[in-house]
Amino acid sequence: MTVDAWLLVLALVLVALAGLLSMAETAVARVSRASVEEVRKEGNRRAERLLTVLRDRPRHVNVLLFLSTVARVAATILVGYVTVDVMAVRGGGSPVLAILVAIAVMVVVTYVVIGVAGSTLGRQHALAVGLAAARPTYFLARILGPLATLLILLGNALTPGRGFREGPFATTTELREMVDLAEADSLIEDDERQMIHSVFELGDTSAREVMVPRTEMIYIERGKSLRQALSLGLRSGFSRIPVIGESADDVVGIVYLKDLVRRAFEDRDAETSQRVESLMRAPYFVPDSKEADALLRDMQAARVHMAIVIDEYGGTAGLVTIEDILEEIVGEIVDEYDTAAPEVTPLDGGRFRVMARMHVDDFAELTGIEVDSDEEGVDTVLGLMARRLGRVPIPGATVDVDGWRLLAESGAGRRNRISMVLAEPVPAETVVEDRVDGG
């Protein structure tokens, strides 16, 4: 055989090797650790080695990608050399034409063998290929891992921005793009795609972003009786209520509705003779900057359902529950009978039912009352009620404002937030300026 023939054979071997490396790279990048664990429990010895590879997945994937690139480039150079030698040097043809032929041949070969066949097989048989490639991948990473890392550092140094410490080849961004492609191919539904994206975003979400703000917190003073706490729990619909001392910044505990009911059942006189502080549980405090995913794990470990969020000055910023964090993934948890309502619904007798989130200025224009959002320091109708009441309204709370009586109607959703406010004109002879009733 001539030298050119030997070089072509070597190029074919390199292309095949690049295809195998691409197949192994795809398999290692996609194989599920849970499936490998199942195989390991069945007694497969190669599964243990594959689990070792998966513990440092980016490093091993980068090595496989590096070797695949080396094989691909080497094969391209060899084919280019042979083509130029045969067509231009010996055949007297054009060197440019020879190079173009070599490029066309290698584009087709590498795309079919490496890009399509290798990646497809690695994806279809990720577990089998991963088990077969685990041992050689592990040893290759031990030998060439530092070189691949050095090249990644060099690439990051030449690339504007911070770059990726472990390389850009297996990132969250790539996973998100895969999810989008899966939805585009109708493999998953749109709501499933959104849920998966929400899981990725949970690590970038702080407790402040998911909490119930202080202005919407329902709380009770520590000196209140158990009967008053029971009444507040039943009217508000909440099963856990923060207990405060001197102010809302002084949260001293959490009282559980089930504890109140149990104590009242065991001792009838306890409703009036005992105070909330005798039954409250210790509060769980978290900073408002804590990531939502870490907070969820900590609350699960501590077996607490509600946490008090503290701002940078040590004051109460709000509260957060496990459901608040889960809603970031699955969306708002509401009753199946809840339906979207218009912002304003005219009623008989000149009354209106408005959304609690309606802007104060729009409500003033609707009813003719003289209220300015800037002067009041609030933006919504519910905020106006809270301002006049001096605390967060609960269902049934009323307040009279400039000849109109505002009634907070039953809450909607899991948090029982006030969603609608009934506004009705008060007859002139019964108007009492800014009358309030906590409901």
LOMARZA-744035 format. One line per field, with one value per residue: residue in one letter; chain; x, y, z of N, C-alpha, C in turn. Coordinates in steps of 0.02 Angstrom, whole numbers. Atoms other than C-alpha are relative to their C-alpha. Example, Ala and Ser with C-alpha at 12.3 -4.5 7.8 and 13.67 -1.06 7.14 Angstrom:
<gupas>
residu A_S;
chaine A_A;
n.east 45_-42;
n.north -59_-59;
n.up 0_-3;
ca.east 615_684;
ca.north -225_-53;
ca.up 390_357;
c.east 45_-39;
c.north 60_55;
c.up 0_37;
</gupas>
This chain:
<gupas>
residu M_T_V_D_A_W_L_L_V_L_A_L_V_L_V_A_L_A_G_L_L_S_M_A_E_T_A_V_A_R_V_S_R_A_S_V_E_E_V_R_K_E_G_N_R_R_A_E_R_L_L_T_V_L_R_D_R_P_R_H_V_N_V_L_L_F_L_S_T_V_A_R_V_A_A_T_I_L_V_G_Y_V_T_V_D_V_M_A_V_R_G_G_G_S_P_V_L_A_I_L_V_A_I_A_V_M_V_V_V_T_Y_V_V_I_G_V_A_G_S_T_L_G_R_Q_H_A_L_A_V_G_L_A_A_A_R_P_T_Y_F_L_A_R_I_L_G_P_L_A_T_L_L_I_L_L_G_N_A_L_T_P_G_R_G_F_R_E_G_P_F_A_T_T_T_E_L_R_E_M_V_D_L_A_E_A_D_S_L_I_E_D_D_E_R_Q_M_I_H_S_V_F_E_L_G_D_T_S_A_R_E_V_M_V_P_R_T_E_M_I_Y_I_E_R_G_K_S_L_R_Q_A_L_S_L_G_L_R_S_G_F_S_R_I_P_V_I_G_E_S_A_D_D_V_V_G_I_V_Y_L_K_D_L_V_R_R_A_F_E_D_R_D_A_E_T_S_Q_R_V_E_S_L_M_R_A_P_Y_F_V_P_D_S_K_E_A_D_A_L_L_R_D_M_Q_A_A_R_V_H_M_A_I_V_I_D_E_Y_G_G_T_A_G_L_V_T_I_E_D_I_L_E_E_I_V_G_E_I_V_D_E_Y_D_T_A_A_P_E_V_T_P_L_D_G_G_R_F_R_V_M_A_R_M_H_V_D_D_F_A_E_L_T_G_I_E_V_D_S_D_E_E_G_V_D_T_V_L_G_L_M_A_R_R_L_G_R_V_P_I_P_G_A_T_V_D_V_D_G_W_R_L_L_A_E_S_G_A_G_R_R_N_R_I_S_M_V_L_A_E_P_V_P_A_E_T_V_V_E_D_R_V_D_G_G;
chaine A_A_A_A_A_A_A_A_A_A_A_A_A_A_A_A_A_A_A_A_A_A_A_A_A_A_A_A_A_A_A_A_A_A_A_A_A_A_A_A_A_A_A_A_A_A_A_A_A_A_A_A_A_A_A_A_A_A_A_A_A_A_A_A_A_A_A_A_A_A_A_A_A_A_A_A_A_A_A_A_A_A_A_A_A_A_A_A_A_A_A_A_A_A_A_A_A_A_A_A_A_A_A_A_A_A_A_A_A_A_A_A_A_A_A_A_A_A_A_A_A_A_A_A_A_A_A_A_A_A_A_A_A_A_A_A_A_A_A_A_A_A_A_A_A_A_A_A_A_A_A_A_A_A_A_A_A_A_A_A_A_A_A_A_A_A_A_A_A_A_A_A_A_A_A_A_A_A_A_A_A_A_A_A_A_A_A_A_A_A_A_A_A_A_A_A_A_A_A_A_A_A_A_A_A_A_A_A_A_A_A_A_A_A_A_A_A_A_A_A_A_A_A_A_A_A_A_A_A_A_A_A_A_A_A_A_A_A_A_A_A_A_A_A_A_A_A_A_A_A_A_A_A_A_A_A_A_A_A_A_A_A_A_A_A_A_A_A_A_A_A_A_A_A_A_A_A_A_A_A_A_A_A_A_A_A_A_A_A_A_A_A_A_A_A_A_A_A_A_A_A_A_A_A_A_A_A_A_A_A_A_A_A_A_A_A_A_A_A_A_A_A_A_A_A_A_A_A_A_A_A_A_A_A_A_A_A_A_A_A_A_A_A_A_A_A_A_A_A_A_A_A_A_A_A_A_A_A_A_A_A_A_A_A_A_A_A_A_A_A_A_A_A_A_A_A_A_A_A_A_A_A_A_A_A_A_A_A_A_A_A_A_A_A_A_A_A_A_A_A_A_A_A_A_A_A_A_A_A_A_A_A_A_A_A_A_A_A_A_A_A_A_A_A_A_A_A_A_A_A_A_A_A_A_A_A_A_A_A;
n.east 42_-37_5_65_50_-6_27_73_22_-7_54_63_-3_10_71_37_-16_36_69_7_-8_61_52_-13_12_72_26_-20_34_72_22_30_-33_47_-2_-64_8_40_-43_-50_33_8_-64_-43_-60_-18_42_-36_-47_39_21_-59_-4_55_-11_-36_22_-29_-70_-6_29_-48_-55_26_8_-67_-27_40_-22_-67_8_34_-46_-54_27_11_-66_-25_38_-19_-67_3_37_-44_-55_24_32_-39_-71_-10_47_-7_61_-2_-3_61_53_-15_17_73_24_-16_46_66_1_-5_61_51_-19_3_68_39_-28_-11_54_66_-2_-28_44_64_-10_-13_62_47_-26_-43_-23_-45_-62_-34_-32_-57_-52_-17_-70_-48_10_-29_-73_-18_8_-55_-61_7_42_-34_-8_66_14_-43_26_61_-22_-25_58_34_-42_6_70_26_44_-28_-9_25_-56_-3_11_68_26_54_23_72_28_9_57_61_12_26_70_37_4_47_67_13_12_61_-17_28_48_-27_-1_-56_-61_-3_-14_-71_-37_8_-46_-66_-1_10_-64_-13_56_-11_59_39_41_55_33_58_-29_24_63_55_-3_50_-35_38_-42_-12_44_69_24_4_62_-13_-42_44_42_-41_-18_59_20_-51_-12_-69_-10_-59_1_-56_16_-46_-4_14_18_-7_-71_-16_35_-24_21_52_53_32_72_14_-17_55_60_-14_3_69_37_-20_17_46_-15_-64_12_1_-47_-69_-22_-31_-71_-7_9_-38_-61_-56_-2_-59_-19_-46_-13_37_-43_-11_27_61_-11_-33_51_45_-35_-7_65_15_-43_22_70_42_42_0_-60_4_-54_-29_-38_-69_-1_26_72_39_14_58_-3_-1_18_-23_44_-22_-57_26_37_-48_-9_62_47_46_44_66_57_20_58_-20_0_-24_55_-17_-25_58_65_55_54_58_-5_-59_-57_-51_-47_-63_-58_-37_-62_16_-37_41_21_54_59_24_34_61_50_3_-28_-60_-56_-60_-45_-63_13_15_-58_20_15_58_58_-14_-47_38_36_-49_-21_51_11_-59_-26_20_71_19_67_51_-21_31_-25_36_-46_29_67_3_-19_-39_4_-47_35_-39_-62_-5_-65_-22_-17_61_-7_60_-5_52_26_67_6_69_10_32_48_-29_18_-35_-72_-46_-63_-54_18_-36_23_-47_35;
n.north -60_-63_-43_-32_49_8_-60_3_49_-33_-50_36_23_-59_-19_49_-14_-61_19_35_-50_-41_42_5_-66_-10_46_-22_-62_7_58_-17_31_46_63_32_27_62_52_17_44_66_33_-17_-30_-59_-55_-37_-43_-52_-47_-42_-47_-48_-47_-57_7_-48_14_58_-19_-44_41_35_-50_-19_54_3_-56_17_51_-29_-45_40_35_-50_-18_57_4_-58_11_52_-27_-47_38_40_-40_-59_14_54_-4_-63_-40_-61_11_-27_50_57_-19_-3_70_28_-30_28_70_4_-27_52_58_-17_-15_62_49_-28_-43_33_70_5_-32_36_62_-17_-21_55_54_-37_42_53_-32_-28_55_25_-52_-28_13_-39_-71_-17_-3_-55_-62_-6_-17_-60_-49_-65_-34_-28_-56_-56_-30_-36_-62_-42_-25_-50_-60_-34_-15_-53_23_44_68_56_34_70_3_-16_57_33_-54_-6_-30_54_40_-37_3_67_1_-38_42_55_-28_-15_64_28_53_-21_-55_-66_-11_39_-38_-56_25_18_-64_-28_35_-30_-69_-2_-17_-71_-36_-11_5_-62_2_49_-7_-43_-60_-19_-36_47_50_1_18_-10_-19_56_-5_16_63_55_-8_-50_31_46_-40_-26_55_22_-53_-12_61_23_49_-22_-73_-27_-34_-57_-31_-72_-22_52_17_42_64_41_70_20_38_46_7_67_-3_-37_43_54_-27_-17_62_31_-44_-50_-66_-25_-49_-68_-7_7_-47_30_13_64_56_-12_37_-43_-18_18_-61_6_-65_-10_13_72_28_38_72_16_-9_58_56_-13_6_71_31_-23_19_-58_-17_-73_-35_-72_-29_-59_-42_-14_-40_40_-6_51_-16_39_70_45_69_48_-7_-58_21_47_-38_-24_55_25_-55_-16_54_-29_47_17_-39_-69_-22_-68_-49_-65_-47_-35_30_-42_35_-42_-47_-41_33_28_50_-16_40_-28_-29_-58_-59_-47_-56_23_8_-67_-25_39_-15_-71_-17_-41_38_-2_55_-27_-24_57_45_67_4_40_-7_38_-40_-55_28_15_-65_-27_47_5_68_35_20_70_3_-29_-65_-56_-66_-53_-50_-53_17_67_54_52_64_50_63_60_6_50_31_35_-46_-34_-72_-35_-9_-46_-48_-25_-71_-22_-67_-1_-56_-59_-6_51_-4_-18_-8_49_53_62_60_53_59;
n.up 0_4_-60_1_-21_-73_-31_3_-51_-66_-5_-14_-70_-42_5_-41_-70_-18_-8_-64_-54_0_-29_-72_-29_-5_-50_-67_-15_-5_-40_-65_-57_-31_37_-16_-67_4_28_-52_-49_30_-2_56_-26_38_-22_-51_34_34_-51_-13_56_-3_-56_29_69_47_14_45_64_33_27_58_53_22_40_62_42_25_52_58_34_30_58_52_27_40_62_40_28_52_57_35_30_57_51_22_11_49_56_33_-5_-40_-72_-31_10_-44_-69_-4_-1_-66_-49_11_-23_-73_-29_4_-41_-71_-20_-3_-47_-67_-23_-1_-23_-67_-50_-3_-38_-70_-31_-3_-44_-46_-55_25_24_-58_-37_39_5_-65_-20_39_-12_-64_6_45_-37_-46_37_40_-33_-10_64_20_-45_20_61_-18_-31_54_37_-42_-2_65_12_-42_-54_-50_25_-41_-33_21_72_21_38_-36_-43_-10_61_49_-22_14_72_14_-22_50_60_-14_5_70_34_-30_-46_-63_7_-15_-72_-26_15_-46_-66_-1_-2_-67_-45_11_-24_-72_-32_9_-31_-71_-43_7_60_-7_-65_-9_-31_-66_5_11_-53_-54_-62_-61_-57_-46_-58_18_-26_48_38_52_50_37_43_55_45_37_46_51_38_-7_-53_-38_-6_-38_-62_-8_-66_0_68_51_5_-58_6_-56_6_49_-31_47_-11_-28_-71_-32_-3_-48_-68_-15_-8_-63_-56_26_-29_25_53_-29_-55_22_51_60_-12_-35_47_62_12_17_72_39_35_57_32_62_57_7_62_-12_-1_-63_-52_1_-32_-72_-32_-2_-51_-66_-8_-13_58_9_-23_-2_41_-32_46_-20_-61_-54_-4_34_70_21_-19_57_-15_50_58_39_42_50_50_50_49_29_10_-54_-20_-14_0_68_20_10_69_9_-6_27_-51_-27_16_-26_-34_-10_-55_6_-31_45_-26_34_-19_-56_26_42_-22_-39_42_43_-42_-16_59_8_-52_-14_-66_4_-29_43_-18_-27_-67_-43_-3_21_72_15_-43_-61_-38_-30_-57_-52_-27_-44_-55_-42_4_61_-3_8_27_-43_-25_36_-15_35_28_41_21_29_-46_34_-35_25_10_-14_37_54_3_-60_-54_-21_8_21_72_22_-50_16_-15_4_-29_-66_-4_-32_-70_-40_12_-53_36_-10_-46_13_-37_16_25;
ca.east 0_57_81_-77_-177_-108_-152_-330_-347_-282_-407_-550_-492_-486_-662_-727_-637_-712_-884_-858_-797_-947_-1062_-979_-986_-1172_-1206_-1107_-1189_-1366_-1368_-1476_-1391_-1549_-1544_-1361_-1403_-1534_-1408_-1280_-1405_-1426_-1241_-1167_-986_-966_-1105_-994_-862_-995_-1060_-883_-881_-1050_-994_-880_-979_-917_-733_-757_-870_-740_-603_-710_-752_-568_-515_-658_-602_-421_-474_-588_-458_-321_-432_-476_-292_-246_-387_-341_-159_-200_-326_-204_-65_-171_-269_-147_31_18_-135_-89_-258_-300_-247_-398_-515_-426_-449_-633_-659_-573_-680_-841_-797_-750_-903_-1017_-919_-900_-1079_-1150_-1031_-994_-1133_-1282_-1238_-1128_-1242_-1399_-1331_-1266_-1436_-1537_-1426_-1359_-1351_-1271_-1145_-1107_-1072_-958_-865_-852_-682_-588_-667_-611_-429_-425_-489_-351_-218_-287_-400_-270_-239_-425_-441_-293_-369_-535_-445_-356_-521_-601_-452_-475_-665_-748_-839_-813_-829_-869_-753_-797_-818_-973_-1013_-1133_-1225_-1397_-1423_-1399_-1524_-1651_-1628_-1657_-1819_-1875_-1835_-1931_-2083_-2065_-2063_-2221_-2127_-2184_-2324_-2299_-2347_-2220_-2087_-2129_-2122_-1948_-1886_-1956_-1853_-1695_-1743_-1776_-1591_-1592_-1748_-1732_-1848_-1901_-1971_-2083_-2135_-2300_-2250_-2271_-2413_-2516_-2472_-2610_-2543_-2604_-2536_-2464_-2582_-2741_-2850_-2862_-3041_-2985_-2851_-2979_-3093_-2953_-2900_-3078_-3114_-2949_-2940_-2759_-2703_-2540_-2533_-2378_-2381_-2307_-2249_-2232_-2246_-2245_-2054_-2060_-2121_-2109_-2194_-2317_-2485_-2565_-2752_-2746_-2660_-2797_-2935_-2852_-2831_-3009_-3074_-2977_-3016_-3170_-3116_-2948_-3027_-3046_-2924_-2766_-2666_-2594_-2415_-2448_-2479_-2366_-2220_-2046_-2031_-1909_-1815_-1728_-1642_-1731_-1580_-1585_-1608_-1777_-1709_-1594_-1738_-1850_-1719_-1690_-1875_-1896_-1748_-1812_-1990_-2065_-2203_-2185_-2033_-2022_-1918_-1801_-1731_-1555_-1603_-1675_-1855_-1994_-2001_-2138_-2168_-2143_-2217_-2169_-2321_-2256_-2097_-2191_-2300_-2142_-2136_-2316_-2398_-2534_-2629_-2813_-2980_-3048_-3202_-3105_-3132_-3058_-3165_-3173_-3090_-3258_-3431_-3579_-3717_-3891_-3914_-3761_-3644_-3483_-3381_-3200_-3037_-2938_-2787_-2877_-2777_-2838_-2842_-2949_-3066_-3077_-3125_-3256_-3341_-3302_-3216_-3073_-2927_-2751_-2633_-2480_-2557_-2620_-2456_-2547_-2582_-2729_-2904_-2851_-2705_-2825_-2930_-2774_-2722_-2888_-2906_-2728_-2701_-2724_-2910_-2985_-3147_-3291_-3189_-3272_-3219_-3313_-3220_-3297_-3475_-3433_-3428_-3296_-3320_-3179_-3252_-3193_-3016_-2966_-2825_-2724_-2671_-2851_-2800_-2940_-2976_-3134_-3202_-3386_-3410_-3582_-3639_-3689_-3849_-3807_-3899_-3796_-3624_-3493_-3328_-3199_-3296_-3197_-3245_-3118_-3251;
ca.north 0_175_311_398_238_215_395_370_214_313_452_326_255_430_468_307_349_524_446_331_475_580_435_415_602_609_457_521_691_621_460_469_438_355_225_191_167_37_-58_-50_-127_-270_-310_-229_-187_-60_45_93_161_255_333_394_474_556_634_745_742_907_857_689_761_895_764_663_819_867_696_695_865_806_651_752_885_756_657_816_863_688_684_859_811_653_744_884_758_650_785_931_867_704_739_917_986_1142_1144_1251_1122_984_1077_1109_923_875_998_933_751_782_889_749_611_701_762_589_482_599_727_614_431_452_573_476_310_393_469_312_194_313_184_44_159_246_80_25_191_220_138_211_381_378_339_462_598_560_576_717_806_939_976_999_1110_1215_1240_1290_1419_1483_1497_1590_1710_1750_1762_1923_1902_1780_1619_1448_1368_1192_1235_1284_1107_1050_1199_1242_1348_1195_1097_1237_1238_1050_1075_1207_1089_948_1062_1116_933_901_783_883_1008_1195_1196_1058_1161_1311_1205_1138_1315_1368_1234_1304_1480_1432_1448_1627_1674_1750_1733_1915_1874_1731_1792_1865_2046_2120_2231_2075_1976_1925_1922_1925_2003_1887_1950_1905_1765_1595_1634_1789_1688_1555_1688_1766_1597_1550_1720_1735_1552_1532_1384_1467_1645_1743_1808_1981_2073_2262_2279_2182_2188_2089_1917_1807_1648_1556_1496_1345_1332_1145_1184_1311_1187_1049_1160_1225_1047_987_1139_1243_1383_1399_1503_1652_1615_1579_1691_1658_1665_1509_1406_1482_1390_1458_1555_1509_1660_1674_1821_1897_1863_1673_1574_1490_1317_1319_1385_1243_1114_1198_1207_1024_977_1082_1018_1191_1252_1440_1553_1736_1836_1966_2114_2184_2297_2155_2204_2090_2091_1960_1775_1627_1452_1295_1321_1493_1412_1272_1402_1466_1296_1245_1417_1492_1360_1408_1324_1234_1345_1508_1604_1762_1913_2084_2231_2319_2240_2361_2304_2366_2514_2604_2476_2408_2252_2293_2197_2221_2263_2403_2565_2693_2833_2729_2687_2871_2914_2775_2825_3011_3003_3123_3006_3026_2878_2986_3068_2903_2814_2665_2604_2485_2481_2346_2455_2599_2487_2430_2612_2662_2504_2510_2327_2200_2175_2002_1942_2044_2197_2362_2543_2703_2822_2985_2920_2746_2587_2462_2280_2153_1995_1816_1779_1679_1557_1459_1614_1673_1845_1971_1970_2077_2230_2277_2465_2537_2717_2755_2858_3035_3022_2868_2925_2928_2993_2854_2726_2565_2390_2250_2124;
ca.up 0_-38_93_36_61_236_276_216_324_473_435_432_598_671_607_685_847_846_821_970_1077_1025_1069_1239_1270_1233_1342_1491_1477_1469_1572_1728_1894_1958_1818_1855_2039_1993_1887_2029_2149_2026_2044_1888_1930_1791_1869_2015_1897_1798_1959_1994_1822_1850_2015_1910_1749_1671_1687_1600_1465_1428_1406_1286_1187_1181_1114_988_925_909_809_697_658_628_509_413_393_331_204_146_124_25_-86_-128_-161_-277_-369_-374_-356_-454_-559_-603_-551_-455_-270_-228_-304_-208_-45_-82_-118_45_142_62_96_279_312_253_341_508_507_472_575_720_725_686_710_863_955_910_974_1131_1164_1124_1225_1356_1496_1394_1311_1476_1563_1421_1415_1602_1633_1484_1515_1695_1651_1506_1623_1748_1613_1506_1630_1677_1492_1456_1610_1553_1382_1461_1568_1412_1320_1467_1470_1285_1297_1356_1521_1662_1561_1635_1761_1706_1522_1423_1367_1503_1577_1642_1487_1378_1482_1465_1277_1276_1372_1246_1102_1187_1201_1020_967_1071_1187_1338_1366_1382_1567_1599_1511_1618_1775_1731_1697_1866_1952_1871_1922_2103_2145_2082_2181_2354_2502_2479_2307_2366_2539_2594_2630_2802_2742_2702_2859_2979_3158_3337_3496_3627_3761_3667_3732_3650_3600_3507_3420_3373_3303_3201_3132_3082_3002_2910_2856_2912_3016_3073_3136_3189_3368_3400_3554_3550_3360_3197_3204_3367_3311_3465_3405_3292_3354_3268_3248_3288_3455_3495_3454_3555_3708_3696_3680_3831_3939_3902_4018_3930_3790_3906_4046_3944_3829_3657_3723_3827_3671_3539_3461_3429_3265_3127_3060_2890_2802_2654_2543_2565_2404_2387_2348_2501_2607_2551_2601_2769_2808_2763_2874_3019_2993_2996_2881_2907_2922_2970_2844_2920_2824_2836_2982_3086_3056_2995_2805_2789_2805_2691_2691_2599_2486_2437_2372_2285_2198_2113_2026_1999_1997_2107_2205_2200_2223_2071_2073_2067_1905_1836_1881_1797_1886_1908_1916_1929_2049_2089_2205_2138_2213_2137_2164_2124_2125_2285_2178_2085_2091_2216_2088_1970_2114_2161_1983_1982_2145_2154_2323_2359_2390_2321_2315_2348_2500_2570_2532_2455_2278_2291_2363_2485_2536_2568_2680_2774_2795_2871_2976_3040_3000_2861_2821_2839_2759_2830_2877_2832_2825_2777_2663_2601_2595_2532_2635_2582_2629_2611_2537_2560_2506_2354_2332_2459_2557_2576_2517_2495_2309_2297_2387_2389_2380_2419_2449_2628_2653_2706_2872_2924_2867_3002_2935_2915_3015_3032_3082_3091_3044;
c.east 44_-10_-68_-56_2_-28_-76_-28_3_-55_-67_-2_-13_-73_-42_12_-37_-75_-13_5_-61_-58_8_-14_-74_-30_16_-37_-75_-24_-25_36_-45_0_65_-2_-39_43_52_-29_-10_66_46_61_19_-40_36_50_-36_-25_57_9_-53_7_39_-13_32_73_8_-29_49_58_-22_-9_68_30_-37_21_68_-5_-31_47_56_-24_-10_66_27_-36_18_68_-2_-35_43_56_-23_-26_45_72_11_-46_4_-62_11_3_-63_-58_10_-20_-76_-31_11_-48_-70_-6_-1_-62_-55_16_-7_-71_-41_25_3_-61_-67_3_25_-46_-66_6_13_-62_-48_21_47_27_51_67_39_35_62_58_25_74_50_-7_33_76_23_-5_58_64_-6_-43_34_9_-65_-18_41_-26_-65_18_27_-57_-38_39_-8_-72_-23_-49_36_14_-28_59_9_-13_-73_-36_-56_-27_-76_-33_-14_-60_-66_-17_-28_-74_-43_-9_-49_-72_-19_-16_-59_15_-25_-48_31_2_55_66_9_18_75_43_-5_46_70_5_-5_64_17_-55_12_-65_-44_-48_-60_-41_-66_25_-34_-67_-60_-1_-60_37_-44_48_4_-47_-73_-20_-3_-64_8_44_-40_-44_38_18_-59_-21_50_12_70_5_62_2_60_-25_52_0_-19_-22_9_73_21_-42_29_-21_-50_-52_-36_-73_-16_18_-55_-61_10_-6_-72_-43_15_-21_-43_16_63_-10_4_53_74_14_36_72_11_-1_42_63_56_0_65_17_49_13_-36_41_11_-32_-59_12_34_-49_-47_32_6_-66_-22_41_-22_-72_-43_-36_2_64_-12_61_22_40_69_5_-28_-75_-35_-16_-63_4_-3_-17_26_-43_19_57_-24_-39_46_11_-65_-50_-47_-46_-67_-52_-23_-61_16_1_24_-59_22_22_-58_-63_-55_-55_-59_11_61_62_48_37_64_55_38_63_-12_36_-46_-25_-56_-65_-30_-38_-67_-54_-6_27_65_56_56_49_65_-9_-12_61_-16_-17_-66_-58_10_50_-33_-38_48_23_-51_-14_59_29_-27_-73_-7_-71_-52_18_-31_32_-40_49_-41_-68_-7_22_33_-1_48_-36_49_60_-3_70_19_13_-61_7_-67_7_-50_-21_-68_-5_-73_-6_-38_-49_28_-14_37_75_36_69_50_-17_37_-28_45_-34_-9;
c.north 63_39_33_-47_-10_62_2_-49_31_52_-33_-24_59_24_-47_12_63_-14_-35_48_45_-38_-5_67_13_-44_22_64_-9_-56_23_-37_-50_-67_-38_-31_-65_-57_-22_-46_-70_-38_14_38_64_62_42_48_57_52_46_52_54_49_61_0_51_-15_-57_16_44_-39_-37_47_21_-53_-7_55_-14_-50_29_46_-38_-35_49_20_-56_-5_58_-9_-50_27_49_-37_-37_45_56_-17_-51_8_66_44_61_-16_25_-49_-60_14_2_-70_-31_28_-30_-71_-4_30_-53_-57_17_15_-64_-46_28_39_-35_-69_-5_28_-37_-64_14_21_-59_-54_30_-45_-52_29_28_-53_-25_50_25_-9_39_75_22_6_56_67_10_21_68_54_67_39_32_60_61_34_38_68_49_30_53_65_41_22_57_-26_-49_-70_-51_-38_-71_-8_11_-58_-36_50_-2_30_-52_-43_37_-1_-68_-5_37_-41_-58_24_15_-63_-37_-60_15_58_66_13_-40_35_58_-23_-18_63_31_-34_28_69_5_20_73_44_6_-6_62_-4_-47_11_38_62_18_35_-46_-55_7_-23_16_17_-57_0_-15_-68_-53_6_51_-28_-50_38_27_-55_-22_52_10_-62_-27_-47_15_76_24_37_55_25_73_25_-58_-19_-47_-63_-47_-73_-10_-41_-41_-9_-68_-2_36_-44_-55_25_17_-62_-32_41_57_70_30_55_71_9_-2_47_-38_-20_-67_-59_8_-43_48_16_-21_59_-16_70_5_-15_-75_-27_-46_-74_-22_7_-59_-60_10_-8_-73_-34_19_-18_58_18_74_29_75_29_65_40_16_41_-39_5_-55_24_-35_-71_-43_-70_-45_6_60_-18_-47_36_30_-52_-17_55_8_-59_30_-55_-12_39_74_17_71_49_66_47_37_-35_44_-44_47_47_44_-30_-26_-55_8_-48_35_35_60_61_50_58_-19_-9_67_30_-35_24_74_20_40_-35_2_-52_25_25_-57_-46_-72_2_-34_14_-38_37_58_-25_-14_65_27_-46_-2_-69_-34_-21_-76_-1_26_67_55_66_50_53_48_-20_-68_-51_-56_-63_-50_-67_-59_-6_-53_-28_-30_47_36_76_29_15_52_45_25_72_21_70_-4_59_57_2_-51_4_22_0_-53_-50_-63_-55_-57_-64_-50;
c.up 0_65_2_24_76_36_-1_50_70_10_15_72_48_-1_42_74_24_9_66_59_5_31_75_35_10_55_70_19_14_46_68_56_34_-36_13_69_-1_-27_52_52_-26_-5_-59_26_-36_23_52_-31_-36_50_20_-54_6_58_-22_-75_-48_-19_-50_-69_-39_-30_-63_-59_-28_-46_-66_-48_-31_-58_-63_-40_-35_-63_-58_-33_-44_-66_-46_-33_-57_-62_-40_-36_-62_-57_-27_-16_-54_-61_-38_2_44_75_36_-6_45_72_9_3_68_53_-7_26_76_34_1_48_75_24_9_56_71_24_7_31_72_53_8_40_73_37_9_49_51_56_-22_-22_59_41_-37_-1_67_17_-43_10_65_-5_-47_37_49_-35_-34_32_11_-65_-22_44_-19_-62_13_32_-52_-40_39_2_-65_-15_44_52_45_-26_48_28_-24_-75_-17_-31_35_51_7_-61_-53_18_-14_-74_-20_19_-51_-64_10_-4_-72_-40_29_44_71_-13_21_75_33_-14_48_71_7_3_70_50_-8_31_76_37_-6_31_75_39_-6_-59_7_63_-5_35_66_-3_-10_52_47_63_60_57_50_60_-14_29_-55_-42_-56_-56_-43_-50_-60_-49_-43_-51_-57_-43_6_59_42_-1_40_63_11_71_-4_-68_-48_-10_56_-3_52_-6_-56_37_-53_19_32_74_38_8_51_72_19_11_68_61_-26_26_-28_-52_27_53_-21_-58_-56_14_35_-47_-63_-4_-21_-74_-32_-44_-57_-28_-66_-62_-13_-63_16_3_65_58_3_33_75_37_4_55_70_16_23_-65_-16_28_-3_-36_32_-51_29_64_60_9_-39_-71_-25_27_-63_24_-56_-63_-42_-47_-55_-55_-53_-54_-36_-14_59_14_21_-1_-71_-24_-10_-74_-4_0_-31_56_33_-23_29_30_8_59_-3_31_-53_38_-40_24_57_-23_-46_28_34_-43_-47_40_18_-58_-10_49_17_68_-10_38_-50_23_31_72_49_8_-18_-74_-15_48_66_44_35_61_58_34_50_60_49_3_-63_5_-8_-28_50_28_-42_21_-42_-22_-44_-28_-33_53_-40_43_-32_-4_5_-46_-53_1_67_58_28_-3_-22_-75_-26_58_-26_23_-10_31_66_1_42_75_44_-8_64_-31_21_54_-19_42_-21_-22_53;
</gupas>
